[in-house]
Amino acid sequence: MEEIRGEIKRIIYRNEENGFTVLELVDGDGDEITAVGPLPLCSVGERVELSGTWTAHKTYGRQFKAEGSKTLAPATLHAVINYLGGGLIKGVGESTARAIVQTFGMDTLTVMEETPERLTEVPGIGNMRAQTIANSYAAQKDMRDIMMALQEYGVTVTQAIKLYKIYGPLCLGKIRENPYCLIADVESIGFKTADKIAAAAGIEHESSFRMHAGVVYTLQWASREGHTCLPRQKLLEVAQSLLETELLPVERAVDEMILNQELEYKLVEGTDMVFLPLFAYLEQDCAQRLLRFAQTQETLVLGLPAQIQYLEKELNIELAEQQREAVLLAMRSGVLVITGGPGTGKTTILQFIIKLADRLGMTCELCAPTGRAAKRMSEATGCEARTIHRMLEYGYNNGAGFQKNEEDPVLADFLIADEMSMVDVPLMHALLKAAARGTRLILVGDADQLPSVGPGNVLRDIIASGRVPVVRLTEIYRQSERSTIVLNAHAVNAGKGIDLSNKQDFGFEQIDDTDAVIARLIALYSGRTNRLDTRDPIKDVQILSPMKKGALGVYNLNARLQAALNPPQYGKRERQFGEITFREGDKVMQIKNDYRLSWTRRRGRETELGEGVYNGDLGTIMKIDTAEQTILVLFDDAREALYEYTMLEELELAYCISIHKSQGSEFPVVMLPLAGGPPMLMTRNLLYTAITRARRQVMIVGNQESVWRMVRNAQVRARYSALKAFLEQG
């Protein structure tokens, strides 16, 4: 091992996930040296001592392969300025760094470490800003030591930052005490990483502690795949593979955990099912509450059929027989499911129910799982609809959770929830808990859409149980609804051939070569052709892909579209995060619920403040502040949210999004690149979901064979859930 010293001149490349860095430093003789290795916290302007070996790269020449680093005190005032202004310390840019050094000279770092309150002596730095700078400097120093210690366990830079935020300075002690706690506490850390740390901490391969952790992780993994439980044999097989051990210790662990009530065992439709206790409780309680609502006494409404007829004349709408049945059942039933595809009149039914309720002096609350779905519901009915989270007042008054519940319920005669195919078991349980006794529940959704991202099969299980009244709408009853989009959606759902004859609202372009498909998508998206039904493609068009990987997957298409539509240019700031480059002007999407993220919305002279940004929210990067290490995103509904660099895993580029992520949303124009893909993703219900996301136009770019293959592929991935069984059991 050799050692070199020098000042870091620039960071050439850094992988934010694993900390691998390529940097250029200048040694004491003025020679420039390229160093590579795990150097996650090295920043421009620092003086460092690197330990490692010299290597000869066939392309880049002689390099120093670093295996360790140590920060040295900067040797010159210029180096101190570069170090402080390098972007690592929050609140300090180049100009602030220069002002601090002009005030304290070579004593600058001593002041910041020992007497940071003196920062107020610097012109322009007040008490609050001085505190922010001091805290950031101290945290950076503590974090550096912890990160270096965690590297031996294979913990990435992003994960280490999260661990420090969760556990603070006691980070290492906490991790060594119970490495498997990381799985629950840090989303991006799985069993393998926790297991590596556990092995280093001396936990035996077949210890009971490790077996239990592996079984729990298997069920947690299953919940992320949409299951609320697993057949016992399936659980044993998956856990055994994960733990890389014999079957017997896994069986012993599962049996012990069932006896100790760490797991729940239920016989579900003749199959031994194993649950995490939470999901067993949620599904059983959902079933009991639904059945209780279903027993709500019918309200006597005199002359209801006549009132419906009167309303038909007033609105100049004649209800179809199925729609009339749905309205009557809604007024008489404690729970009603209304399901059907596009154009079958679900919106008209809701309009009638709301107007009838109003005439009878009854109140309605409207909600949907996502902000975009709630907005669509509001526009369609003319009444305010909120997200379920907002209606149930998710917050932190008494700890994180929904503030609306049995003790403080949502008071309404009718509670109408749309896009129910997206609702998972935990959200359904929260909704049922918050519905006041006597409230009538109307659950609206398309059972043929993709199931919820979260665990459970709520809408399909309720329908299949036969314990709740269901109205299935099958007729496309209004001529105005007979667009090619609607007709093709129903044809896909029925497994029939669809019309690809290039209608105005449903275009198709036959292109087999994937590079040619991408080039055409870029031409259409950029507005270089007027083939799309919009004057503003960037605003109105959304590309949806069945897959994330591959040439026509989300990741590659986003990179190609970003390069074409928002290339790098002088003055446009950007931030690298893993494989993604975020750039000012980029279209982005929130990919997880963040209930604590603050936002502002300007309405004229007033500013509205709130919390919560949700999975699927779309926006644009307005500003990247390299000094503050933040990214400002303006969402489509005019909310502005500020993300710290450490939060960037919550964002993805969104020129193209997956069809799964489009659930609950509607876009004026949808483009679909369909030219091959894995059979498990090229499925009928995926194509059906994609087509039904378009309001004005669908444009398919690809080949007919891929389209027909999706129509013929009726494969639906099985979900293990028990709500249906619990409803049937009563």
Secondary structure, DSSP 8 states (H G I E B T S, - for coil): -EEEEEEEEEEEEE-TTT-EEEEEEE-TTS-EEEEEEE-TT--TT-EEEEEEEEEEETTTEEEEEEEEEEEE--SSHHHHHHHHTSS-STT--HHHHHHHHHHHGGGHHHHHHH-GGGGGGSTT--HHHHHHHHHHHHHHHHHHHHHHHHGGGT--HHHHHHHHHHHGGGHHHHHHH-TTHHHHH-TT--HHHHHHHHHHTT--TT-HHHHHHHHHHHHHHHHHTT-S-EEHHHHHHHHHHHHTS-HHHHHHHHHHHHHTTSSEEEEETTEEEEE-HHHHHHHHHHHHHHHHHHT------TTHHHHHHHHHHHHT----HHHHHHHHHHHH-SEEEEEE-TTSSHHHHHHHHHHHHHHTT--EEEEESSHHHHHHHHHHHSS-EEEHHHHTTEESTTSSEES-SSSS-B--SEEEE--GGG--HHHHHHHHHHB-TT-EEEEEE-TTS---SSS--HHHHHHHHSSS-EEEE-----GGG--HHHHHHHHHHTT-----S-BTTEEEEE---HHHHHHHHHHHHTTSS--SS-S-HHHHEEEEES-SSSTTSHHHHHHHHHHHHS---TT--EEEETTEEEETT-EEEE-S-EEEEEEEEEETTEEEEEEEE-TT-EEEEEEEETTTTEEEEEETTSEEEEEEGGGGGGEEE-SEEETGGGTT--EEEEEEEES---TTTS-HHHHHHHHTTEEEEEEEEE-HHHHHHHHH----------HHHHHHH-
